[in-house]
Amino acid sequence: ENINLTDSTGMRPEKTSVIEFEAGYQLTRKSILTLNLFDITTHGTIVYYVSQTGNDAYHNVGSNGTRGMELEYKIKNTWLTFDRNYAFYTAAGKGKIEDYMVPQNNKVLLAFPAHKINLSGSFYLTRHFTINPSVLFRSATYSYTSLDTAGNGVIEKFNPTIFANLFLRYENVIKGLDIGIG
């Protein structure tokens, strides 16, 4: 639809440059620590908007991107799998596209948290039965929530959030059939 609904400026493909470095170190026979550093830049970003006539439209806009890191630690043995990771990104120093910008904070993009922490595990209580807890922390995010009297979008900050999940799984109830509830 980007091509079908392009405006009078025409449509070009986006071009993205990715620089990434990942390294890991096996701490023990059953655990590993990895670090991933990244820098992503998209040029000629395709952006959706509503035209003056009220029609859906797309056009190419400048460049944008993020850079950041992810750090992960995993343990795995016969009765336990445990994974924790931390992710950080920033849009600081990258091209800015107004549709994605947060005026109150030029280091983040709309809808994306700058920090995320994941903890997850899988514990075998028996050979076929596992309990799988997980917790996700997301730092503050920003989003459009309403329109002001002039029809402009109003951006609101959402507080950090913690999501928790507990999933129970029984493997091979019948050969090849697992059941679970979470």
N, C-alpha and C positions, 0 to 999 in steps of 0.2 A: 504493500500500500504506500510505502514511502515514495515510490516512483509515480504511482497513479495520482497521488495527492500532493505532488511537489508544487511549490509556488513558482512564480515567474523567473526565479533565479536559477532554476534547473536543479539537478541532483547529481552529486558525485559520490563515489564510495568513500566511506570513512577509511582512514589509514591509522593503524595503531602500532606503536612501538612499545615493546615490552623488554625490559632488562630485569633479569631475575638471577639470583644466586641462592643456592640451597646447599647446606652442609649438614651432615649428621655425625653423631658420635655414639657408638654402641658402648654404653656405660658398663653394662653387665651382659651376660648371655641372654637375659630376658628383658632388658630395658634399653631404650634409645632416646637420644635428645637430638632434635633437629631445629635448625634456624633457617628461615627463608626471608630474604630481603628482595623487595621488588620496586620497580618504577614503571608506571604505565602511563602513556600519553596517547590520546586519540586526537587526530587532526581532521578537520572537516566533519565534526560530529553532526549526525543527523538528529534534529530536534523536532518534536511534534508541537504544534501550536494551533490556536483557533484564530482564523483570519478576521479582519475587520468586518467581513460580510457574515461571519458566524460559521464558516466552513472549516472542517478539519484540513490541516495542511502540514507539510514537512519542508524543512530547508536545512542546508548545511550552515553551521555556525562555526566559530573559531575552534580552538583546541581546549581540551581539559584533561585531567588525569589525577592520579594519586600515587603516593609512594608510601612504603611502610614495611612492616615486618610481621612475621609469625614465628612463635616459639612453641615447640611441642615436645612433650615428654610422654612416652608410652612404656607400659609394663605389660608383658604377656607371658603367662605360664598356663599350666593345664587347667587350673580352676579359676583363674582371674585374668581379665583384661582391663586395664585402667589407662585412660587417656586424659591428659589435661593440655589445654593450649591457650595461648594468649595471642591476640591479633591487634595490631595498631595500624592505622592509616591516617594520612593527612593529605589535604588538597593544597596546602600552603606551597607557594612558589610555582604552582601549575597554572596553566591558562584557565580562565574563568568563563563559564557560560552562565549568563544571568538566570536562566530557567532552573539551574541546579544549585545556585548559590544560596547560602544562608547569610543574610546581611549582618546578623549579630555575631557571626563566627565564620571568618573566611578560611578556616582550616578544615571544615567538614562540608559534606554535600547533603542535600535534603535526603531524609529517610535513612541515612547510614550512620551507625554509631562509630565513633573514633576508636573505641576500645571494646573488645569482646573477650570474655573468658569462658571456656567450655570445660566442664568436668564430666566425664562419662565413664561408666564401668559396666562390666558384665561378670557376674559371680555365679559359678556353677554350684548350686546347692546339692544337686545330684547329677548323675551323668547326663540326664535329659532336661533338667529343670534349671533355668537361669532367672536371676533377678537383675534388672538392668536400669540402674538409676542414672539420671543426668541432670545437670544444672547448667544454665546458660545465663551469664550476666552480659547486658548490653548497656553501654554508657548512654548519656542523653542523646536524643535525636530531634530533628526538626522536620515539620511538615506543614503544608497548607491545610488549614482547617475550616476556613470560611472566606467570605468576600466582605470587603469594607463597603461603605456607602457609594464609593466611586466604582465599585466592581473589581477592585484589585484584590489579589489573593493575600490573605493574612497568614503569616507564618507563626506557628506556635512551637515552643520547646516542650518536649516530653521528657520527664524524669527518667533516670536510669531504671532498668527493669531486670528482674530476675525471673527466669522461667525454670520450673522444676518438673521433672517427669519421672515416673516409675513404670517400667514395663516388665511384665512377667511373661516368660516363654517356656513352653513345653515342646521339646523336639521329638519328632518321630512318634506321635500319638499312634499313627498308622504309618508304616514305612513311607517316608517322603512327605508326610504331612505334619507341619508344626502348627500350634495354636498359641495365641498370645493375647494379652490384654494390657492396656496402658492408660 
